[in-house]
Amino acid sequence: MRNIEINNTLCKGCYICVEICPVNVFEKEGDVSETGFVPVLVKHPDKCTRCMLCELQCPDMAITVK
């Protein structure tokens, strides 16, 4: 299983990662963060192919794939 970390303090809920992920690892989360945004949720980490597109395309550098 891949370790994907979302920094909810940095995530502004742009959902680029949701759209760009080729295997649908992410989903929109229902809860508003402390910063007033709805961050993404790593829903299916076992599907991750470690392509790193989410980390590379995140404009807020809120995603880390290990």
PyMOL Python script that loads the backbone (N, CA, C, O; Angstrom):
from pymol import cmd

cmd.read_pdbstr("""\
ATOM      1  N   MET A   1       0.842  -1.187   0.000  1.00  0.00           N
ATOM      2  CA  MET A   1       0.000   0.000   0.000  1.00  0.00           C
ATOM      3  C   MET A   1       0.883   1.244   0.000  1.00  0.00           C
ATOM      4  O   MET A   1       1.902   1.303   0.687  1.00  0.00           O
ATOM      5  N   ARG A   2       0.476   2.214  -0.771  1.00  0.00           N
ATOM      6  CA  ARG A   2       1.214   3.472  -0.849  1.00  0.00           C
ATOM      7  C   ARG A   2       0.806   4.377   0.307  1.00  0.00           C
ATOM      8  O   ARG A   2      -0.321   4.315   0.799  1.00  0.00           O
ATOM      9  N   ASN A   3       1.731   5.206   0.722  1.00  0.00           N
ATOM     10  CA  ASN A   3       1.451   6.172   1.764  1.00  0.00           C
ATOM     11  C   ASN A   3       1.270   7.534   1.110  1.00  0.00           C
ATOM     12  O   ASN A   3       2.229   8.124   0.612  1.00  0.00           O
ATOM     13  N   ILE A   4       0.049   8.027   1.111  1.00  0.00           N
ATOM     14  CA  ILE A   4      -0.276   9.325   0.521  1.00  0.00           C
ATOM     15  C   ILE A   4      -0.754  10.229   1.643  1.00  0.00           C
ATOM     16  O   ILE A   4      -1.722   9.916   2.336  1.00  0.00           O
ATOM     17  N   GLU A   5      -0.075  11.343   1.815  1.00  0.00           N
ATOM     18  CA  GLU A   5      -0.432  12.268   2.883  1.00  0.00           C
ATOM     19  C   GLU A   5      -0.984  13.559   2.297  1.00  0.00           C
ATOM     20  O   GLU A   5      -0.416  14.129   1.365  1.00  0.00           O
ATOM     21  N   ILE A   6      -2.103  14.010   2.860  1.00  0.00           N
ATOM     22  CA  ILE A   6      -2.703  15.293   2.479  1.00  0.00           C
ATOM     23  C   ILE A   6      -2.572  16.232   3.676  1.00  0.00           C
ATOM     24  O   ILE A   6      -3.045  15.922   4.770  1.00  0.00           O
ATOM     25  N   ASN A   7      -1.937  17.364   3.468  1.00  0.00           N
ATOM     26  CA  ASN A   7      -1.837  18.370   4.517  1.00  0.00           C
ATOM     27  C   ASN A   7      -3.093  19.228   4.423  1.00  0.00           C
ATOM     28  O   ASN A   7      -3.193  20.095   3.555  1.00  0.00           O
ATOM     29  N   ASN A   8      -4.054  18.987   5.320  1.00  0.00           N
ATOM     30  CA  ASN A   8      -5.336  19.690   5.273  1.00  0.00           C
ATOM     31  C   ASN A   8      -5.214  21.181   5.566  1.00  0.00           C
ATOM     32  O   ASN A   8      -6.130  21.946   5.263  1.00  0.00           O
ATOM     33  N   THR A   9      -4.104  21.599   6.146  1.00  0.00           N
ATOM     34  CA  THR A   9      -3.881  23.022   6.371  1.00  0.00           C
ATOM     35  C   THR A   9      -3.530  23.717   5.058  1.00  0.00           C
ATOM     36  O   THR A   9      -3.866  24.885   4.859  1.00  0.00           O
ATOM     37  N   LEU A  10      -2.855  22.997   4.165  1.00  0.00           N
ATOM     38  CA  LEU A  10      -2.457  23.571   2.886  1.00  0.00           C
ATOM     39  C   LEU A  10      -3.478  23.349   1.774  1.00  0.00           C
ATOM     40  O   LEU A  10      -3.572  24.156   0.850  1.00  0.00           O
ATOM     41  N   CYS A  11      -4.236  22.270   1.857  1.00  0.00           N
ATOM     42  CA  CYS A  11      -5.195  21.921   0.806  1.00  0.00           C
ATOM     43  C   CYS A  11      -6.331  22.940   0.747  1.00  0.00           C
ATOM     44  O   CYS A  11      -6.996  23.207   1.748  1.00  0.00           O
ATOM     45  N   LYS A  12      -6.539  23.504  -0.448  1.00  0.00           N
ATOM     46  CA  LYS A  12      -7.602  24.491  -0.629  1.00  0.00           C
ATOM     47  C   LYS A  12      -8.792  23.914  -1.389  1.00  0.00           C
ATOM     48  O   LYS A  12      -9.692  24.649  -1.797  1.00  0.00           O
ATOM     49  N   GLY A  13      -8.794  22.601  -1.578  1.00  0.00           N
ATOM     50  CA  GLY A  13      -9.936  21.962  -2.223  1.00  0.00           C
ATOM     51  C   GLY A  13     -10.101  22.309  -3.684  1.00  0.00           C
ATOM     52  O   GLY A  13     -11.227  22.502  -4.143  1.00  0.00           O
ATOM     53  N   CYS A  14      -9.017  22.392  -4.427  1.00  0.00           N
ATOM     54  CA  CYS A  14      -9.119  22.683  -5.860  1.00  0.00           C
ATOM     55  C   CYS A  14      -9.514  21.432  -6.644  1.00  0.00           C
ATOM     56  O   CYS A  14     -10.029  21.529  -7.757  1.00  0.00           O
ATOM     57  N   TYR A  15      -9.274  20.276  -6.067  1.00  0.00           N
ATOM     58  CA  TYR A  15      -9.633  18.971  -6.628  1.00  0.00           C
ATOM     59  C   TYR A  15      -8.915  18.616  -7.921  1.00  0.00           C
ATOM     60  O   TYR A  15      -9.386  17.776  -8.687  1.00  0.00           O
ATOM     61  N   ILE A  16      -7.784  19.250  -8.163  1.00  0.00           N
ATOM     62  CA  ILE A  16      -6.967  18.869  -9.321  1.00  0.00           C
ATOM     63  C   ILE A  16      -6.545  17.416  -9.175  1.00  0.00           C
ATOM     64  O   ILE A  16      -6.540  16.669 -10.153  1.00  0.00           O
ATOM     65  N   CYS A  17      -6.197  17.015  -7.976  1.00  0.00           N
ATOM     66  CA  CYS A  17      -5.759  15.630  -7.744  1.00  0.00           C
ATOM     67  C   CYS A  17      -6.881  14.633  -8.034  1.00  0.00           C
ATOM     68  O   CYS A  17      -6.631  13.547  -8.557  1.00  0.00           O
ATOM     69  N   VAL A  18      -8.109  15.002  -7.695  1.00  0.00           N
ATOM     70  CA  VAL A  18      -9.262  14.133  -7.956  1.00  0.00           C
ATOM     71  C   VAL A  18      -9.416  13.940  -9.461  1.00  0.00           C
ATOM     72  O   VAL A  18      -9.678  12.831  -9.926  1.00  0.00           O
ATOM     73  N   GLU A  19      -9.257  15.010 -10.211  1.00  0.00           N
ATOM     74  CA  GLU A  19      -9.432  14.959 -11.664  1.00  0.00           C
ATOM     75  C   GLU A  19      -8.262  14.291 -12.377  1.00  0.00           C
ATOM     76  O   GLU A  19      -8.466  13.597 -13.373  1.00  0.00           O
ATOM     77  N   ILE A  20      -7.040  14.489 -11.884  1.00  0.00           N
ATOM     78  CA  ILE A  20      -5.851  14.031 -12.597  1.00  0.00           C
ATOM     79  C   ILE A  20      -5.467  12.579 -12.277  1.00  0.00           C
ATOM     80  O   ILE A  20      -4.764  11.941 -13.060  1.00  0.00           O
ATOM     81  N   CYS A  21      -5.914  12.064 -11.151  1.00  0.00           N
ATOM     82  CA  CYS A  21      -5.529  10.709 -10.743  1.00  0.00           C
ATOM     83  C   CYS A  21      -6.115   9.678 -11.711  1.00  0.00           C
ATOM     84  O   CYS A  21      -7.333   9.604 -11.871  1.00  0.00           O
ATOM     85  N   PRO A  22      -5.255   8.881 -12.359  1.00  0.00           N
ATOM     86  CA  PRO A  22      -5.748   7.920 -13.348  1.00  0.00           C
ATOM     87  C   PRO A  22      -6.467   6.716 -12.746  1.00  0.00           C
ATOM     88  O   PRO A  22      -7.143   5.983 -13.468  1.00  0.00           O
ATOM     89  N   VAL A  23      -6.335   6.500 -11.439  1.00  0.00           N
ATOM     90  CA  VAL A  23      -6.948   5.316 -10.811  1.00  0.00           C
ATOM     91  C   VAL A  23      -7.934   5.681  -9.696  1.00  0.00           C
ATOM     92  O   VAL A  23      -8.324   4.819  -8.908  1.00  0.00           O
ATOM     93  N   ASN A  24      -8.332   6.942  -9.628  1.00  0.00           N
ATOM     94  CA  ASN A  24      -9.364   7.409  -8.687  1.00  0.00           C
ATOM     95  C   ASN A  24      -9.064   7.111  -7.223  1.00  0.00           C
ATOM     96  O   ASN A  24      -9.879   6.514  -6.519  1.00  0.00           O
ATOM     97  N   VAL A  25      -7.890   7.532  -6.776  1.00  0.00           N
ATOM     98  CA  VAL A  25      -7.482   7.352  -5.381  1.00  0.00           C
ATOM     99  C   VAL A  25      -8.214   8.328  -4.464  1.00  0.00           C
ATOM    100  O   VAL A  25      -8.496   8.001  -3.312  1.00  0.00           O
ATOM    101  N   PHE A  26      -8.523   9.523  -4.967  1.00  0.00           N
ATOM    102  CA  PHE A  26      -9.057  10.602  -4.135  1.00  0.00           C
ATOM    103  C   PHE A  26     -10.559  10.794  -4.306  1.00  0.00           C
ATOM    104  O   PHE A  26     -11.135  10.458  -5.341  1.00  0.00           O
ATOM    105  N   GLU A  27     -11.178  11.343  -3.260  1.00  0.00           N
ATOM    106  CA  GLU A  27     -12.581  11.758  -3.308  1.00  0.00           C
ATOM    107  C   GLU A  27     -12.698  13.075  -2.559  1.00  0.00           C
ATOM    108  O   GLU A  27     -11.861  13.412  -1.723  1.00  0.00           O
ATOM    109  N   LYS A  28     -13.741  13.802  -2.873  1.00  0.00           N
ATOM    110  CA  LYS A  28     -14.012  15.047  -2.149  1.00  0.00           C
ATOM    111  C   LYS A  28     -14.523  14.690  -0.770  1.00  0.00           C
ATOM    112  O   LYS A  28     -15.403  13.842  -0.624  1.00  0.00           O
ATOM    113  N   GLU A  29     -13.974  15.337   0.234  1.00  0.00           N
ATOM    114  CA  GLU A  29     -14.360  15.089   1.621  1.00  0.00           C
ATOM    115  C   GLU A  29     -15.507  16.025   1.993  1.00  0.00           C
ATOM    116  O   GLU A  29     -15.609  17.125   1.449  1.00  0.00           O
ATOM    117  N   GLY A  30     -16.350  15.607   2.896  1.00  0.00           N
ATOM    118  CA  GLY A  30     -17.506  16.403   3.266  1.00  0.00           C
ATOM    119  C   GLY A  30     -17.263  17.442   4.332  1.00  0.00           C
ATOM    120  O   GLY A  30     -18.057  18.375   4.457  1.00  0.00           O
ATOM    121  N   ASP A  31     -16.201  17.325   5.108  1.00  0.00           N
ATOM    122  CA  ASP A  31     -15.967  18.220   6.232  1.00  0.00           C
ATOM    123  C   ASP A  31     -15.115  19.425   5.833  1.00  0.00           C
ATOM    124  O   ASP A  31     -14.155  19.296   5.072  1.00  0.00           O
ATOM    125  N   VAL A  32     -15.472  20.575   6.347  1.00  0.00           N
ATOM    126  CA  VAL A  32     -14.711  21.794   6.104  1.00  0.00           C
ATOM    127  C   VAL A  32     -13.522  21.821   7.063  1.00  0.00           C
ATOM    128  O   VAL A  32     -13.669  21.563   8.258  1.00  0.00           O
ATOM    129  N   SER A  33     -12.347  22.136   6.528  1.00  0.00           N
ATOM    130  CA  SER A  33     -11.135  22.180   7.351  1.00  0.00           C
ATOM    131  C   SER A  33     -11.096  23.454   8.189  1.00  0.00           C
ATOM    132  O   SER A  33     -11.962  24.321   8.069  1.00  0.00           O
ATOM    133  N   GLU A  34     -10.081  23.550   9.035  1.00  0.00           N
ATOM    134  CA  GLU A  34      -9.894  24.731   9.885  1.00  0.00           C
ATOM    135  C   GLU A  34      -9.726  26.000   9.061  1.00  0.00           C
ATOM    136  O   GLU A  34     -10.053  27.097   9.515  1.00  0.00           O
ATOM    137  N   THR A  35      -9.211  25.838   7.839  1.00  0.00           N
ATOM    138  CA  THR A  35      -8.962  26.997   6.982  1.00  0.00           C
ATOM    139  C   THR A  35     -10.173  27.369   6.128  1.00  0.00           C
ATOM    140  O   THR A  35     -10.112  28.316   5.344  1.00  0.00           O
ATOM    141  N   GLY A  36     -11.282  26.620   6.279  1.00  0.00           N
ATOM    142  CA  GLY A  36     -12.521  26.961   5.573  1.00  0.00           C
ATOM    143  C   GLY A  36     -12.694  26.300   4.220  1.00  0.00           C
ATOM    144  O   GLY A  36     -13.606  26.652   3.473  1.00  0.00           O
ATOM    145  N   PHE A  37     -11.829  25.341   3.892  1.00  0.00           N
ATOM    146  CA  PHE A  37     -11.919  24.641   2.613  1.00  0.00           C
ATOM    147  C   PHE A  37     -12.351  23.201   2.841  1.00  0.00           C
ATOM    148  O   PHE A  37     -12.238  22.677   3.950  1.00  0.00           O
ATOM    149  N   VAL A  38     -12.843  22.570   1.791  1.00  0.00           N
ATOM    150  CA  VAL A  38     -13.205  21.154   1.854  1.00  0.00           C
ATOM    151  C   VAL A  38     -12.073  20.379   1.182  1.00  0.00           C
ATOM    152  O   VAL A  38     -12.012  20.321  -0.046  1.00  0.00           O
ATOM    153  N   PRO A  39     -11.170  19.780   1.977  1.00  0.00           N
ATOM    154  CA  PRO A  39     -10.029  19.068   1.407  1.00  0.00           C
ATOM    155  C   PRO A  39     -10.430  17.725   0.804  1.00  0.00           C
ATOM    156  O   PRO A  39     -11.554  17.257   0.980  1.00  0.00           O
ATOM    157  N   VAL A  40      -9.491  17.124   0.096  1.00  0.00           N
ATOM    158  CA  VAL A  40      -9.742  15.808  -0.490  1.00  0.00           C
ATOM    159  C   VAL A  40      -9.445  14.718   0.529  1.00  0.00           C
ATOM    160  O   VAL A  40      -8.775  14.946   1.536  1.00  0.00           O
ATOM    161  N   LEU A  41      -9.950  13.550   0.246  1.00  0.00           N
ATOM    162  CA  LEU A  41      -9.761  12.380   1.096  1.00  0.00           C
ATOM    163  C   LEU A  41      -9.077  11.300   0.271  1.00  0.00           C
ATOM    164  O   LEU A  41      -9.458  11.055  -0.874  1.00  0.00           O
ATOM    165  N   VAL A  42      -8.064  10.651   0.850  1.00  0.00           N
ATOM    166  CA  VAL A  42      -7.415   9.522   0.194  1.00  0.00           C
ATOM    167  C   VAL A  42      -8.313   8.319   0.455  1.00  0.00           C
ATOM    168  O   VAL A  42      -8.217   7.684   1.505  1.00  0.00           O
ATOM    169  N   LYS A  43      -9.178   8.010  -0.491  1.00  0.00           N
ATOM    170  CA  LYS A  43     -10.200   6.996  -0.311  1.00  0.00           C
ATOM    171  C   LYS A  43      -9.718   5.591  -0.673  1.00  0.00           C
ATOM    172  O   LYS A  43     -10.115   4.615  -0.037  1.00  0.00           O
ATOM    173  N   HIS A  44      -8.866   5.489  -1.687  1.00  0.00           N
ATOM    174  CA  HIS A  44      -8.416   4.172  -2.165  1.00  0.00           C
ATOM    175  C   HIS A  44      -6.892   4.142  -2.322  1.00  0.00           C
ATOM    176  O   HIS A  44      -6.398   4.057  -3.447  1.00  0.00           O
ATOM    177  N   PRO A  45      -6.140   4.210  -1.220  1.00  0.00           N
ATOM    178  CA  PRO A  45      -4.674   4.247  -1.330  1.00  0.00           C
ATOM    179  C   PRO A  45      -4.101   2.977  -1.958  1.00  0.00           C
ATOM    180  O   PRO A  45      -3.015   3.015  -2.537  1.00  0.00           O
ATOM    181  N   ASP A  46      -4.805   1.869  -1.854  1.00  0.00           N
ATOM    182  CA  ASP A  46      -4.325   0.610  -2.427  1.00  0.00           C
ATOM    183  C   ASP A  46      -4.320   0.627  -3.953  1.00  0.00           C
ATOM    184  O   ASP A  46      -3.640  -0.191  -4.573  1.00  0.00           O
ATOM    185  N   LYS A  47      -5.065   1.541  -4.568  1.00  0.00           N
ATOM    186  CA  LYS A  47      -5.087   1.656  -6.026  1.00  0.00           C
ATOM    187  C   LYS A  47      -3.919   2.480  -6.576  1.00  0.00           C
ATOM    188  O   LYS A  47      -3.650   2.457  -7.778  1.00  0.00           O
ATOM    189  N   CYS A  48      -3.237   3.196  -5.705  1.00  0.00           N
ATOM    190  CA  CYS A  48      -2.174   4.116  -6.126  1.00  0.00           C
ATOM    191  C   CYS A  48      -1.069   3.379  -6.879  1.00  0.00           C
ATOM    192  O   CYS A  48      -0.562   2.357  -6.417  1.00  0.00           O
ATOM    193  N   THR A  49      -0.704   3.911  -8.045  1.00  0.00           N
ATOM    194  CA  THR A  49       0.382   3.350  -8.852  1.00  0.00           C
ATOM    195  C   THR A  49       1.682   4.123  -8.655  1.00  0.00           C
ATOM    196  O   THR A  49       2.702   3.817  -9.273  1.00  0.00           O
ATOM    197  N   ARG A  50       1.628   5.124  -7.789  1.00  0.00           N
ATOM    198  CA  ARG A  50       2.775   5.985  -7.481  1.00  0.00           C
ATOM    199  C   ARG A  50       3.272   6.753  -8.703  1.00  0.00           C
ATOM    200  O   ARG A  50       4.474   6.947  -8.889  1.00  0.00           O
ATOM    201  N   CYS A  51       2.318   7.187  -9.533  1.00  0.00           N
ATOM    202  CA  CYS A  51       2.678   7.976 -10.710  1.00  0.00           C
ATOM    203  C   CYS A  51       3.115   9.393 -10.331  1.00  0.00           C
ATOM    204  O   CYS A  51       3.785  10.076 -11.107  1.00  0.00           O
ATOM    205  N   MET A  52       2.729   9.820  -9.137  1.00  0.00           N
ATOM    206  CA  MET A  52       3.119  11.108  -8.573  1.00  0.00           C
ATOM    207  C   MET A  52       2.442  12.317  -9.227  1.00  0.00           C
ATOM    208  O   MET A  52       2.803  13.453  -8.922  1.00  0.00           O
ATOM    209  N   LEU A  53       1.485  12.102 -10.106  1.00  0.00           N
ATOM    210  CA  LEU A  53       0.810  13.228 -10.761  1.00  0.00           C
ATOM    211  C   LEU A  53       0.143  14.145  -9.744  1.00  0.00           C
ATOM    212  O   LEU A  53       0.180  15.367  -9.890  1.00  0.00           O
ATOM    213  N   CYS A  54      -0.463  13.563  -8.720  1.00  0.00           N
ATOM    214  CA  CYS A  54      -1.141  14.381  -7.708  1.00  0.00           C
ATOM    215  C   CYS A  54      -0.162  15.304  -6.997  1.00  0.00           C
ATOM    216  O   CYS A  54      -0.429  16.492  -6.819  1.00  0.00           O
ATOM    217  N   GLU A  55       0.968  14.748  -6.595  1.00  0.00           N
ATOM    218  CA  GLU A  55       1.968  15.550  -5.884  1.00  0.00           C
ATOM    219  C   GLU A  55       2.565  16.612  -6.803  1.00  0.00           C
ATOM    220  O   GLU A  55       2.767  17.751  -6.382  1.00  0.00           O
ATOM    221  N   LEU A  56       2.843  16.254  -8.029  1.00  0.00           N
ATOM    222  CA  LEU A  56       3.460  17.188  -8.971  1.00  0.00           C
ATOM    223  C   LEU A  56       2.516  18.305  -9.402  1.00  0.00           C
ATOM    224  O   LEU A  56       2.963  19.427  -9.643  1.00  0.00           O
ATOM    225  N   GLN A  57       1.221  18.020  -9.504  1.00  0.00           N
ATOM    226  CA  GLN A  57       0.266  19.006  -9.998  1.00  0.00           C
ATOM    227  C   GLN A  57      -0.419  19.825  -8.908  1.00  0.00           C
ATOM    228  O   GLN A  57      -1.096  20.807  -9.212  1.00  0.00           O
ATOM    229  N   CYS A  58      -0.254  19.439  -7.645  1.00  0.00           N
ATOM    230  CA  CYS A  58      -0.900  20.171  -6.556  1.00  0.00           C
ATOM    231  C   CYS A  58      -0.311  21.586  -6.455  1.00  0.00           C
ATOM    232  O   CYS A  58       0.875  21.741  -6.166  1.00  0.00           O
ATOM    233  N   PRO A  59      -1.127  22.607  -6.689  1.00  0.00           N
ATOM    234  CA  PRO A  59      -0.601  23.979  -6.666  1.00  0.00           C
ATOM    235  C   PRO A  59      -0.238  24.460  -5.256  1.00  0.00           C
ATOM    236  O   PRO A  59       0.475  25.452  -5.101  1.00  0.00           O
ATOM    237  N   ASP A  60      -0.726  23.760  -4.237  1.00  0.00           N
ATOM    238  CA  ASP A  60      -0.456  24.181  -2.870  1.00  0.00           C
ATOM    239  C   ASP A  60       0.559  23.296  -2.163  1.00  0.00           C
ATOM    240  O   ASP A  60       0.832  23.479  -0.977  1.00  0.00           O
ATOM    241  N   MET A  61       1.119  22.332  -2.896  1.00  0.00           N
ATOM    242  CA  MET A  61       2.094  21.380  -2.334  1.00  0.00           C
ATOM    243  C   MET A  61       1.556  20.703  -1.089  1.00  0.00           C
ATOM    244  O   MET A  61       2.275  20.537  -0.104  1.00  0.00           O
ATOM    245  N   ALA A  62       0.285  20.313  -1.133  1.00  0.00           N
ATOM    246  CA  ALA A  62      -0.379  19.712   0.017  1.00  0.00           C
ATOM    247  C   ALA A  62      -0.332  18.188   0.010  1.00  0.00           C
ATOM    248  O   ALA A  62      -0.758  17.551   0.973  1.00  0.00           O
ATOM    249  N   ILE A  63       0.186  17.594  -1.079  1.00  0.00           N
ATOM    250  CA  ILE A  63       0.192  16.130  -1.207  1.00  0.00           C
ATOM    251  C   ILE A  63       1.621  15.608  -1.218  1.00  0.00           C
ATOM    252  O   ILE A  63       2.497  16.146  -1.895  1.00  0.00           O
ATOM    253  N   THR A  64       1.830  14.548  -0.454  1.00  0.00           N
ATOM    254  CA  THR A  64       3.115  13.853  -0.439  1.00  0.00           C
ATOM    255  C   THR A  64       2.852  12.369  -0.672  1.00  0.00           C
ATOM    256  O   THR A  64       2.068  11.745   0.043  1.00  0.00           O
ATOM    257  N   VAL A  65       3.520  11.813  -1.684  1.00  0.00           N
ATOM    258  CA  VAL A  65       3.420  10.378  -1.957  1.00  0.00           C
ATOM    259  C   VAL A  65       4.741   9.757  -1.582  1.00  0.00           C
ATOM    260  O   VAL A  65       5.802  10.180  -2.041  1.00  0.00           O
ATOM    261  N   LYS A  66       4.659   8.731  -0.727  1.00  0.00           N
ATOM    262  CA  LYS A  66       5.886   8.064  -0.274  1.00  0.00           C
ATOM    263  C   LYS A  66       5.910   6.640  -0.754  1.00  0.00           C
ATOM    264  O   LYS A  66       6.862   5.910  -0.475  1.00  0.00           O
TER     265      LYS A  66
END
""", "prot")
cmd.dss("prot")
cmd.show_as("cartoon", "prot")
cmd.util.cbc("prot")
cmd.orient("prot")
